[in-house]
Amino acid sequence: MPSKFIIFQTPEGEKAVIFPSDDFYHDQMASHFDDYDVVSAGFVQFNENGAVQCFGTSESLGIGSRGEDDEIIISRQMAN
């Protein structure tokens, strides 16, 4: 089952927040990070090899995934 994600623009660069898709909405999560602009949002899943796949759109924020760009951000963040 995919999780949800939001990419925020922070002073240190773009950062991802990943959270469960059940009972949480993108706009609710984004409201906890009011100091940062939302760059993209959607759904993320990890395959059996650990590869990241980002897709879809956040209806509550009206913004979508950037696909490979978001996959790179999340992959790098998960490696640290």
DRENKOLTOR-596553 format. One record per atom (N, C-alpha, C): residue number from 1; residue in one letter; atom name; y, z, x. Coordinates in Angstrom, 1 decimal. Atoms other than C-alpha are relative to their C-alpha. Example, Ala and Ser with C-alpha at 12.3 -4.5 7.8 and 13.67 -1.06 7.14 Angstrom:
<nodes>
+-----+------+------+--------+--------+--------+
!  nr ! rest ! atom !  north !     up !   east !
+-----+------+------+--------+--------+--------+
!   1 !    A !    N !   -1.2 !    0.0 !    0.9 !
!   1 !    A !   CA !   -4.5 !    7.8 !   12.3 !
!   1 !    A !    C !    1.2 !    0.0 !    0.9 !
!   2 !    S !    N !   -1.1 !    0.0 !   -0.9 !
!   2 !    S !   CA !   -1.1 !    7.1 !   13.7 !
!   2 !    S !    C !    1.1 !    0.8 !   -0.8 !
+-----+------+------+--------+--------+--------+
</nodes>
This chain:
<nodes>
+-----+------+------+--------+--------+--------+
!  nr ! rest ! atom !  north !     up !   east !
+-----+------+------+--------+--------+--------+
!   1 !    M !    N !   -1.2 !    0.0 !    0.8 !
!   1 !    M !   CA !    0.0 !    0.0 !    0.0 !
!   1 !    M !    C !    1.2 !    0.0 !    0.9 !
!   2 !    P !    N !   -1.2 !    0.0 !   -0.8 !
!   2 !    P !   CA !    3.4 !   -0.9 !    1.4 !
!   2 !    P !    C !    0.9 !    1.2 !   -0.2 !
!   3 !    S !    N !   -1.0 !   -1.0 !    0.1 !
!   3 !    S !   CA !    6.1 !    1.6 !    2.1 !
!   3 !    S !    C !    1.3 !   -0.7 !   -0.2 !
!   4 !    K !    N !   -1.3 !    0.5 !    0.1 !
!   4 !    K !   CA !    9.8 !    1.1 !    1.6 !
!   4 !    K !    C !    0.8 !    0.2 !    1.3 !
!   5 !    F !    N !   -0.8 !   -0.2 !   -1.2 !
!   5 !    F !   CA !   12.4 !    0.7 !    4.4 !
!   5 !    F !    C !    1.4 !   -0.4 !   -0.3 !
!   6 !    I !    N !   -1.4 !    0.3 !    0.0 !
!   6 !    I !   CA !   16.1 !    0.6 !    4.9 !
!   6 !    I !    C !    0.4 !   -0.1 !    1.5 !
!   7 !    I !    N !   -0.6 !    0.1 !   -1.4 !
!   7 !    I !   CA !   17.9 !   -0.6 !    8.1 !
!   7 !    I !    C !    1.4 !    0.3 !   -0.2 !
!   8 !    F !    N !   -1.4 !   -0.4 !    0.0 !
!   8 !    F !   CA !   21.2 !    1.1 !    8.7 !
!   8 !    F !    C !    0.7 !   -0.4 !    1.3 !
!   9 !    Q !    N !   -0.7 !    0.3 !   -1.2 !
!   9 !    Q !   CA !   23.9 !    0.1 !   11.1 !
!   9 !    Q !    C !    0.6 !    1.4 !    0.4 !
!  10 !    T !    N !   -0.5 !   -1.2 !   -0.5 !
!  10 !    T !   CA !   24.6 !    3.2 !   13.2 !
!  10 !    T !    C !    0.8 !   -0.2 !    1.3 !
!  11 !    P !    N !   -0.8 !    0.3 !   -1.3 !
!  11 !    P !   CA !   26.9 !    3.7 !   16.3 !
!  11 !    P !    C !   -0.9 !   -0.3 !    1.1 !
!  12 !    E !    N !    1.0 !    0.3 !   -1.0 !
!  12 !    E !   CA !   23.7 !    3.4 !   18.4 !
!  12 !    E !    C !   -0.7 !   -1.3 !   -0.2 !
!  13 !    G !    N !    0.7 !    1.2 !    0.3 !
!  13 !    G !   CA !   22.6 !    0.2 !   16.8 !
!  13 !    G !    C !   -0.7 !    0.1 !   -1.4 !
!  14 !    E !    N !    0.7 !    0.0 !    1.3 !
!  14 !    E !   CA !   20.4 !   -0.7 !   13.8 !
!  14 !    E !    C !   -1.2 !    0.9 !    0.1 !
!  15 !    K !    N !    1.0 !   -0.9 !    0.1 !
!  15 !    K !   CA !   18.0 !    2.0 !   12.8 !
!  15 !    K !    C !   -0.7 !    0.0 !   -1.3 !
!  16 !    A !    N !    0.8 !    0.0 !    1.2 !
!  16 !    A !   CA !   15.2 !    2.1 !   10.3 !
!  16 !    A !    C !   -0.4 !    1.3 !   -0.5 !
!  17 !    V !    N !    0.5 !   -1.2 !    0.6 !
!  17 !    V !   CA !   14.2 !    4.7 !    7.8 !
!  17 !    V !    C !   -1.2 !   -0.6 !   -0.9 !
!  18 !    I !    N !    1.1 !    0.5 !    0.8 !
!  18 !    I !   CA !   10.7 !    4.2 !    6.3 !
!  18 !    I !    C !   -0.5 !    1.2 !   -0.9 !
!  19 !    F !    N !    0.3 !   -1.1 !    1.0 !
!  19 !    F !   CA !    9.6 !    6.2 !    3.2 !
!  19 !    F !    C !   -1.0 !   -0.5 !   -1.0 !
!  20 !    P !    N !    1.0 !    0.4 !    0.9 !
!  20 !    P !   CA !    6.9 !    6.2 !    0.6 !
!  20 !    P !    C !    0.6 !   -0.8 !   -1.2 !
!  21 !    S !    N !   -0.5 !    0.9 !    1.1 !
!  21 !    S !   CA !    7.2 !    3.6 !   -2.2 !
!  21 !    S !    C !   -0.1 !    0.8 !   -1.4 !
!  22 !    D !    N !    0.2 !   -0.8 !    1.2 !
!  22 !    D !   CA !    6.0 !    6.1 !   -4.9 !
!  22 !    D !    C !    1.2 !    1.0 !   -0.2 !
!  23 !    D !    N !   -1.0 !   -1.0 !    0.5 !
!  23 !    D !   CA !    8.8 !    8.1 !   -6.7 !
!  23 !    D !    C !    1.3 !    0.0 !    0.8 !
!  24 !    F !    N !   -1.3 !    0.0 !   -0.8 !
!  24 !    F !   CA !   11.6 !    7.1 !   -4.2 !
!  24 !    F !    C !    0.6 !   -1.4 !   -0.2 !
!  25 !    Y !    N !   -0.7 !    1.3 !    0.1 !
!  25 !    Y !   CA !   14.2 !    4.4 !   -4.7 !
!  25 !    Y !    C !    0.9 !   -0.2 !    1.2 !
!  26 !    H !    N !   -0.8 !    0.3 !   -1.1 !
!  26 !    H !   CA !   16.1 !    2.6 !   -2.0 !
!  26 !    H !    C !    1.4 !    0.7 !   -0.1 !
!  27 !    D !    N !   -1.3 !   -0.6 !    0.2 !
!  27 !    D !   CA !   19.5 !    3.7 !   -3.4 !
!  27 !    D !    C !    0.1 !    1.5 !    0.2 !
!  28 !    Q !    N !    0.1 !   -1.4 !   -0.2 !
!  28 !    Q !   CA !   18.4 !    7.3 !   -3.5 !
!  28 !    Q !    C !    0.0 !    0.4 !    1.4 !
!  29 !    M !    N !    0.2 !   -0.3 !   -1.4 !
!  29 !    M !   CA !   17.4 !    7.3 !    0.1 !
!  29 !    M !    C !    1.3 !   -0.4 !    0.8 !
!  30 !    A !    N !   -1.3 !    0.4 !   -0.7 !
!  30 !    A !   CA !   20.6 !    5.4 !    1.2 !
!  30 !    A !    C !    1.1 !    1.0 !   -0.3 !
!  31 !    S !    N !   -1.0 !   -0.9 !    0.3 !
!  31 !    S !   CA !   22.7 !    8.0 !   -0.5 !
!  31 !    S !    C !    0.1 !    1.2 !    1.0 !
!  32 !    H !    N !    0.1 !   -1.1 !   -1.0 !
!  32 !    H !   CA !   21.6 !   10.5 !    2.2 !
!  32 !    H !    C !    0.6 !   -0.4 !    1.3 !
!  33 !    F !    N !   -0.5 !    0.5 !   -1.3 !
!  33 !    F !   CA !   23.1 !    8.3 !    4.9 !
!  33 !    F !    C !    1.3 !   -0.7 !   -0.3 !
!  34 !    D !    N !   -1.3 !    0.6 !    0.5 !
!  34 !    D !   CA !   26.6 !    7.6 !    3.4 !
!  34 !    D !    C !    0.9 !   -0.5 !    1.2 !
!  35 !    D !    N !   -0.8 !    0.4 !   -1.1 !
!  35 !    D !   CA !   28.1 !    7.3 !    6.9 !
!  35 !    D !    C !   -0.3 !   -1.3 !    0.6 !
!  36 !    Y !    N !    0.5 !    1.2 !   -0.6 !
!  36 !    Y !   CA !   26.1 !    4.2 !    7.7 !
!  36 !    Y !    C !   -0.1 !   -1.1 !   -1.0 !
!  37 !    D !    N !    0.1 !    1.2 !    0.8 !
!  37 !    D !   CA !   26.2 !    0.7 !    6.3 !
!  37 !    D !    C !   -1.5 !   -0.5 !   -0.1 !
!  38 !    V !    N !    1.4 !    0.5 !    0.1 !
!  38 !    V !   CA !   22.9 !   -0.7 !    4.9 !
!  38 !    V !    C !    0.1 !   -1.5 !    0.4 !
!  39 !    V !    N !    0.1 !    1.4 !   -0.5 !
!  39 !    V !   CA !   22.0 !   -3.9 !    6.7 !
!  39 !    V !    C !   -1.1 !   -0.8 !   -0.7 !
!  40 !    S !    N !    1.1 !    0.7 !    0.8 !
!  40 !    S !   CA !   18.7 !   -4.7 !    4.9 !
!  40 !    S !    C !   -0.9 !    1.1 !   -0.6 !
!  41 !    A !    N !    0.9 !   -0.9 !    0.7 !
!  41 !    A !   CA !   16.1 !   -3.1 !    2.7 !
!  41 !    A !    C !   -1.1 !   -0.8 !   -0.6 !
!  42 !    G !    N !    1.1 !    0.7 !    0.7 !
!  42 !    G !   CA !   12.7 !   -4.0 !    1.3 !
!  42 !    G !    C !   -1.3 !    0.8 !    0.2 !
!  43 !    F !    N !    1.4 !   -0.7 !   -0.1 !
!  43 !    F !   CA !    9.0 !   -3.2 !    1.9 !
!  43 !    F !    C !   -0.5 !   -0.3 !    1.4 !
!  44 !    V !    N !    0.7 !    0.2 !   -1.3 !
!  44 !    V !   CA !    7.0 !   -2.8 !    5.1 !
!  44 !    V !    C !   -1.4 !    0.5 !   -0.1 !
!  45 !    Q !    N !    1.4 !   -0.4 !   -0.1 !
!  45 !    Q !   CA !    3.3 !   -2.7 !    5.8 !
!  45 !    Q !    C !   -0.4 !   -0.3 !    1.4 !
!  46 !    F !    N !    0.6 !    0.1 !   -1.4 !
!  46 !    F !   CA !    1.3 !   -2.4 !    9.0 !
!  46 !    F !    C !   -1.4 !   -0.5 !   -0.2 !
!  47 !    N !    N !    1.3 !    0.5 !    0.1 !
!  47 !    N !   CA !   -1.8 !   -4.4 !    9.5 !
!  47 !    N !    C !   -1.0 !    0.8 !    0.9 !
!  48 !    E !    N !    1.0 !   -0.8 !   -0.8 !
!  48 !    E !   CA !   -5.0 !   -3.1 !   11.2 !
!  48 !    E !    C !    0.2 !   -0.1 !    1.5 !
!  49 !    N !    N !   -0.3 !    0.1 !   -1.4 !
!  49 !    N !   CA !   -3.7 !   -4.2 !   14.6 !
!  49 !    N !    C !    1.4 !    0.7 !    0.3 !
!  50 !    G !    N !   -1.3 !   -0.6 !   -0.2 !
!  50 !    G !   CA !   -0.4 !   -2.3 !   14.0 !
!  50 !    G !    C !    1.2 !   -0.9 !   -0.1 !
!  51 !    A !    N !   -1.1 !    1.0 !    0.1 !
!  51 !    A !   CA !    1.7 !   -5.4 !   13.5 !
!  51 !    A !    C !    0.8 !    0.4 !   -1.3 !
!  52 !    V !    N !   -0.9 !   -0.3 !    1.1 !
!  52 !    V !   CA !    4.7 !   -4.9 !   11.2 !
!  52 !    V !    C !    0.3 !   -1.2 !   -0.8 !
!  53 !    Q !    N !   -0.4 !    1.1 !    0.9 !
!  53 !    Q !   CA !    5.4 !   -7.1 !    8.2 !
!  53 !    Q !    C !    1.0 !    0.6 !   -1.0 !
!  54 !    C !    N !   -1.1 !   -0.3 !    0.9 !
!  54 !    C !   CA !    8.7 !   -6.8 !    6.3 !
!  54 !    C !    C !    0.2 !   -1.1 !   -1.0 !
!  55 !    F !    N !   -0.2 !    1.0 !    1.1 !
!  55 !    F !   CA !    9.3 !   -8.5 !    3.0 !
!  55 !    F !    C !    0.7 !    0.6 !   -1.2 !
!  56 !    G !    N !   -0.5 !   -0.4 !    1.3 !
!  56 !    G !   CA !   10.9 !   -8.3 !   -0.4 !
!  56 !    G !    C !    1.4 !    0.4 !    0.0 !
!  57 !    T !    N !   -1.4 !   -0.3 !    0.3 !
!  57 !    T !   CA !   14.1 !   -7.0 !   -1.8 !
!  57 !    T !    C !    0.1 !    1.3 !   -0.7 !
!  58 !    S !    N !   -0.3 !   -1.2 !    0.8 !
!  58 !    S !   CA !   15.6 !   -3.7 !   -2.9 !
!  58 !    S !    C !    0.8 !   -0.4 !   -1.2 !
!  59 !    E !    N !   -0.7 !    0.2 !    1.2 !
!  59 !    E !   CA !   16.6 !   -4.1 !   -6.5 !
!  59 !    E !    C !    1.2 !    0.9 !   -0.2 !
!  60 !    S !    N !   -1.1 !   -1.0 !    0.2 !
!  60 !    S !   CA !   18.6 !   -0.9 !   -6.5 !
!  60 !    S !    C !    1.2 !   -0.1 !    0.9 !
!  61 !    L !    N !   -1.1 !    0.3 !   -0.9 !
!  61 !    L !   CA !   20.7 !   -1.9 !   -3.5 !
!  61 !    L !    C !    0.5 !   -1.4 !    0.0 !
!  62 !    G !    N !   -0.4 !    1.4 !    0.1 !
!  62 !    G !   CA !   20.8 !   -5.6 !   -4.2 !
!  62 !    G !    C !    0.0 !   -0.7 !    1.4 !
!  63 !    I !    N !    0.1 !    0.6 !   -1.3 !
!  63 !    I !   CA !   19.8 !   -6.5 !   -0.6 !
!  63 !    I !    C !   -1.4 !   -0.2 !    0.4 !
!  64 !    G !    N !    1.4 !    0.3 !   -0.3 !
!  64 !    G !   CA !   16.7 !   -8.0 !    0.9 !
!  64 !    G !    C !   -0.4 !    0.3 !    1.4 !
!  65 !    S !    N !    0.5 !    0.0 !   -1.4 !
!  65 !    S !   CA !   14.6 !   -7.9 !    4.0 !
!  65 !    S !    C !    0.4 !   -1.2 !    0.8 !
!  66 !    R !    N !   -0.3 !    1.2 !   -0.8 !
!  66 !    R !   CA !   15.5 !  -10.1 !    6.9 !
!  66 !    R !    C !   -1.3 !   -0.4 !    0.8 !
!  67 !    G !    N !    1.3 !    0.5 !   -0.6 !
!  67 !    G !   CA !   11.8 !  -10.6 !    7.8 !
!  67 !    G !    C !   -0.2 !    0.4 !    1.4 !
!  68 !    E !    N !    0.3 !   -0.3 !   -1.4 !
!  68 !    E !   CA !   11.2 !  -10.9 !   11.5 !
!  68 !    E !    C !    1.1 !    0.9 !    0.7 !
!  69 !    D !    N !   -1.0 !   -0.9 !   -0.7 !
!  69 !    D !   CA !   14.5 !   -9.3 !   12.5 !
!  69 !    D !    C !   -0.3 !    1.5 !   -0.3 !
!  70 !    D !    N !    0.3 !   -1.4 !    0.3 !
!  70 !    D !   CA !   13.6 !   -6.1 !   10.6 !
!  70 !    D !    C !   -1.3 !    0.4 !    0.7 !
!  71 !    E !    N !    1.3 !   -0.3 !   -0.7 !
!  71 !    E !   CA !   10.0 !   -6.3 !   12.0 !
!  71 !    E !    C !    0.2 !    0.4 !    1.5 !
!  72 !    I !    N !   -0.3 !   -0.4 !   -1.4 !
!  72 !    I !   CA !   11.4 !   -6.2 !   15.5 !
!  72 !    I !    C !    0.7 !    1.3 !    0.1 !
!  73 !    I !    N !   -0.6 !   -1.3 !    0.0 !
!  73 !    I !   CA !   13.7 !   -3.3 !   14.8 !
!  73 !    I !    C !   -1.0 !    1.1 !   -0.2 !
!  74 !    I !    N !    1.0 !   -1.1 !    0.4 !
!  74 !    I !   CA !   10.9 !   -1.2 !   13.2 !
!  74 !    I !    C !   -1.0 !    0.1 !    1.1 !
!  75 !    S !    N !    1.0 !    0.0 !   -1.1 !
!  75 !    S !   CA !    8.4 !   -2.2 !   16.0 !
!  75 !    S !    C !    0.5 !    0.8 !    1.2 !
!  76 !    R !    N !   -0.7 !   -0.6 !   -1.1 !
!  76 !    R !   CA !   10.8 !   -1.1 !   18.7 !
!  76 !    R !    C !    0.2 !    1.5 !   -0.2 !
!  77 !    Q !    N !   -0.2 !   -1.4 !    0.3 !
!  77 !    Q !   CA !   11.6 !    2.1 !   16.9 !
!  77 !    Q !    C !   -1.3 !    0.8 !    0.0 !
!  78 !    M !    N !    1.3 !   -0.7 !    0.1 !
!  78 !    M !   CA !    8.0 !    3.0 !   16.3 !
!  78 !    M !    C !   -0.6 !    0.2 !    1.4 !
!  79 !    A !    N !    0.5 !   -0.1 !   -1.4 !
!  79 !    A !   CA !    7.2 !    2.4 !   20.1 !
!  79 !    A !    C !    0.7 !    1.1 !    0.7 !
!  80 !    N !    N !   -0.8 !   -1.1 !   -0.7 !
!  80 !    N !   CA !    9.8 !    5.1 !   21.1 !
!  80 !    N !    C !   -0.4 !    1.3 !   -0.4 !
+-----+------+------+--------+--------+--------+
</nodes>
